[in-house]
Amino acid sequence: MAGEWLFRELPGGRTELVLLHTFNAVDDEPETARWITEALDRNSTAELAALAGVATSGHRVDEVVFSFTDTLELPGRAADAYSFVHRADRWAEGAPARGRGVQLVESEGGVQDLRMETVTADGSTHTTRSTRICRDGADPLLDRLQAAGEAQAAAGHSGLWTFSEGDGSGRAIRHRHAHGGT
């Protein structure tokens, strides 16, 4: 799958945004292509609504959107770190504070729906929902988009986990975060 966003300047200080997507289904089943098309339509509608919310908020983008990257180097294999992050349904075994109330459903192609109870600094709890796309192999990664409106501190939250073998003495884990405030 590939895609691009085209921004076209219109008269009157307006902008038209065109989302283009191309994809090839793993099989030639019409049902698979329909499922992908429907997912693209749902996601595109949500992405455009979120973008419209930022654009009409009265704030500059750099005032409401920020990103940062955490990097952690650990002993062991990158594949083991990826396996732990990928299998969120087992987090209660290794990270009890993050593993409470976890519900994980994985579809074909490594697409996950993750619901999880999160405890905030003040001790209150809320449920977050993320869609995660998982790819293992030589360069494992896990991409996630947290459902808008479910986190109190952000209008949107996305992230990308990457796992590498590092300098030969261990593994490097990077998690890039992007947040949109209200």
C-alpha positions as CSV (number, residue, x, y, z in Angstrom):
1,M,0.0,0.0,0.0
2,A,1.1,3.5,-0.8
3,G,-0.5,6.9,-0.6
4,E,0.1,10.6,-0.6
5,W,-1.7,13.8,0.5
6,L,-1.9,16.6,-2.0
7,F,-2.6,20.1,-0.8
8,R,-3.9,22.5,-3.4
9,E,-4.3,26.2,-2.8
10,L,-7.7,27.6,-3.7
11,P,-9.0,31.2,-4.0
12,G,-9.9,32.9,-0.8
13,G,-7.2,31.4,1.4
14,R,-8.7,28.0,1.3
15,T,-7.0,24.6,0.7
16,E,-8.2,21.5,-1.0
17,L,-6.7,18.2,0.4
18,V,-6.7,15.1,-1.8
19,L,-5.8,11.7,-0.4
20,L,-4.5,9.2,-2.9
21,H,-4.1,5.5,-2.1
22,T,-3.0,2.5,-4.1
23,F,-2.8,-1.0,-2.9
24,N,-2.5,-4.6,-4.0
25,A,-4.3,-7.3,-2.0
26,V,-2.4,-10.4,-1.1
27,D,-5.1,-12.5,-2.8
28,D,-7.4,-11.7,-5.7
29,E,-10.6,-12.1,-3.6
30,P,-13.0,-9.3,-4.1
31,E,-13.9,-9.4,-0.4
32,T,-10.3,-8.5,0.5
33,A,-10.2,-5.5,-1.8
34,R,-13.6,-4.4,-0.4
35,W,-12.4,-4.7,3.2
36,I,-9.2,-2.7,2.4
37,T,-11.3,0.0,0.5
38,E,-13.7,0.3,3.4
39,A,-10.9,0.6,6.0
40,L,-9.2,3.3,3.8
41,D,-12.6,5.2,3.6
42,R,-13.1,5.0,7.4
43,N,-9.5,6.0,8.2
44,S,-9.4,8.8,5.6
45,T,-12.7,10.3,7.0
46,A,-11.2,10.3,10.5
47,E,-7.9,11.7,9.3
48,L,-9.6,14.5,7.4
49,A,-11.9,15.3,10.4
50,A,-8.8,15.5,12.7
51,L,-7.0,17.7,10.3
52,A,-10.0,20.0,9.9
53,G,-10.2,20.2,13.7
54,V,-6.6,21.4,13.9
55,A,-6.9,23.7,10.9
56,T,-10.0,25.5,12.3
57,S,-8.9,25.6,16.0
58,G,-7.5,29.1,15.7
59,H,-4.1,27.9,16.7
60,R,-0.9,27.4,14.6
61,V,-0.1,23.7,14.1
62,D,3.2,24.0,16.0
63,E,1.2,25.2,19.0
64,V,-1.0,22.1,19.1
65,V,1.0,19.3,17.6
66,F,4.4,18.1,18.9
67,S,6.5,15.0,18.5
68,F,9.5,13.4,20.2
69,T,11.4,10.1,20.1
70,D,12.5,7.9,23.0
71,T,15.4,5.6,22.4
72,L,16.3,2.7,24.8
73,E,19.2,0.3,24.4
74,L,18.9,-3.1,26.1
75,P,20.8,-6.3,26.2
76,G,19.3,-9.2,24.1
77,R,17.8,-9.6,20.7
78,A,15.6,-7.0,18.9
79,A,13.2,-9.9,18.0
80,D,12.5,-10.5,21.7
81,A,11.7,-6.8,22.3
82,Y,9.4,-6.7,19.3
83,S,7.6,-9.9,20.5
84,F,7.0,-8.3,23.9
85,V,5.5,-5.1,22.4
86,H,3.6,-7.0,19.8
87,R,1.9,-9.3,22.3
88,A,0.1,-6.7,24.4
89,D,-2.3,-9.4,25.6
90,R,0.7,-10.8,27.7
91,W,1.8,-7.5,29.2
92,A,0.3,-8.4,32.6
93,E,3.0,-11.0,32.8
94,G,5.9,-8.6,32.4
95,A,4.5,-5.1,33.0
96,P,1.5,-5.4,35.4
97,A,0.9,-1.6,35.5
98,R,0.4,-1.6,31.7
99,G,-1.3,-4.9,31.4
100,R,-4.5,-4.3,33.2
101,G,-7.7,-4.8,31.3
102,V,-6.0,-5.5,28.0
103,Q,-8.1,-6.7,25.1
104,L,-6.2,-7.5,21.9
105,V,-7.7,-8.7,18.6
106,E,-5.4,-9.3,15.7
107,S,-6.6,-9.7,12.1
108,E,-4.7,-11.1,9.1
109,G,-1.8,-9.0,8.0
110,G,-0.8,-7.9,11.5
111,V,-3.5,-5.4,12.1
112,Q,-4.4,-5.2,15.8
113,D,-7.2,-3.6,17.7
114,L,-5.9,-2.9,21.3
115,R,-8.0,-1.7,24.2
116,M,-6.3,-1.1,27.4
117,E,-7.0,0.3,30.8
118,T,-4.5,3.1,31.6
119,V,-3.7,4.5,35.1
120,T,-2.9,8.3,35.0
121,A,-0.5,10.1,37.4
122,D,-3.4,11.0,39.7
123,G,-4.5,7.4,40.0
124,S,-7.6,7.7,37.8
125,T,-8.2,5.2,35.0
126,H,-9.4,5.4,31.5
127,T,-9.6,3.1,28.5
128,T,-7.5,3.8,25.4
129,R,-8.0,2.2,22.1
130,S,-5.3,1.9,19.4
131,T,-5.1,0.4,16.0
132,R,-1.7,-1.1,15.5
133,I,0.0,-2.4,12.4
134,C,2.7,-5.0,13.2
135,R,5.5,-6.1,10.9
136,D,8.1,-8.6,12.1
137,G,11.1,-9.9,10.1
138,A,14.5,-8.4,9.5
139,D,13.4,-4.8,10.5
140,P,10.4,-5.2,12.8
141,L,8.2,-2.3,13.4
142,L,4.9,-1.5,15.1
143,D,2.9,1.5,14.0
144,R,-0.1,2.7,16.1
145,L,-2.8,5.3,16.0
146,Q,-4.7,6.0,19.2
147,A,-8.4,6.6,18.7
148,A,-9.2,10.3,19.0
149,G,-11.2,11.5,21.9
150,E,-10.2,8.7,24.2
151,A,-7.2,10.3,25.8
152,Q,-7.8,13.2,28.1
153,A,-4.5,15.0,27.4
154,A,-4.5,14.8,23.6
155,A,-6.8,15.1,20.6
156,G,-4.7,12.5,18.9
157,H,-1.7,10.3,19.6
158,S,0.3,8.2,17.1
159,G,3.5,6.3,17.4
160,L,6.0,4.2,15.6
161,W,8.1,1.5,17.4
162,T,11.3,0.3,15.6
163,F,13.6,-2.4,16.8
164,S,17.2,-2.9,15.7
165,E,20.1,-4.9,16.9
166,G,22.0,-1.8,17.8
167,D,25.8,-1.8,17.9
168,G,26.2,-5.5,18.4
169,S,26.1,-5.6,22.1
170,G,22.3,-5.4,22.4
171,R,19.2,-4.0,20.9
172,A,18.0,-0.5,20.3
173,I,14.3,0.3,20.7
174,R,12.9,3.6,19.4
175,H,9.4,4.9,19.9
176,R,8.4,8.1,18.0
177,H,5.4,9.9,19.5
178,A,3.2,12.5,17.8
179,H,0.6,14.3,19.9
180,G,-2.2,16.7,18.9
181,G,-3.5,18.9,21.7
182,T,-6.8,20.7,22.1
